[in-house]
């Protein structure tokens, strides 16, 4: 079987925007203005504070494989840090 696993990651991107001040430049970027600077996207790290809640059967198998499991405090859900989704795919190419 082939699976597609989606992982949360933090990236940064630089935008170029015309403005009268640093504050106005920030406001414009947050409003969607500005042009992305070519080749400015940079990987920072995985976003370990987010995760996909998983069912107990998968949690047990992951623990047996030595994978770190985290518990989300506000709803007692358990999951693997930085994992957003995992789905089986019909595509047979890796």
N, C-alpha and C positions, 0 to 999 in steps of 0.2 A: 504494500500500500504506500501511496505517496500522500503526505500531508503538507499543507501550507500553514505555517505558524507566523502570525503577525506579532511584532514586538514594538512596544512603545519606546521611542528614542527621543532625546533632546538634540535639536540642531539649532544653529544660529544662521541668520541670513542678514546681509547688509543691504540697506536701501539708500538710494540717493534721492533727496527731496529738497526743493527750494523753499526756504522759510526765513522769517525775520529773526528767529531766536531758536535756541535748543528746545525750549518747551513747545513752540509751534511745530518744529520738525517732528518731535515725538507725536504730537496730536495728529499731524497729517499722516504719519506712517500707521498709527492705530486706526485711522479712518480709511485706510486702504490706498492712500496716495503714495507717490514715489515710484521709483524704478529700482528693481532688484539689480545689484551690481553683479555682473557675470562672474561665475566661479567663486562666489562669496559664501555659498552654503558650507557649513562646517559641522561635522558630527561632534557632539560634546560627550554624551554618555547615555546609557540606557536609563529609562525613567522607571526606577524601581519602586516608586511610591504608588504606581498604578498597576492593577492586575485584573485578570479575568477570574471571577469566582468559578471554582470547579466543583464537580460533584464528588462525594466521598470516595467512590470507587477509583476515580482517577487520582485523587489525593493519595490514597493508599499505595497505588502503583508507583507514583512519583517518589514517595518517601522510601519505598523499597529500592528505587534506583539512585537514591542519595541526593535528590533534588530538594533545595531549600523551599519550604512552604511558609507563607506568611498569613497572618490573620488580620483582616480589616476590622478595626475596632468598632466602627459604628454599626455594623450589621453582622458581625461574627462570621463573615464569609471567609473561606480559605482559598488561596491561589498561589501562583508562582509570580514573583516580582517581574514586572515589565512585559508580561505576556498579555496581548490583547485578544487574540483569537487563535483557534486551531481547528482546521477543517480538513477532512479527507477530500482529495481532488480526483477527478477522472483523468486528468492529464498524467500520462505515464512518463513524462520527461522530467529529469532533475536539472 
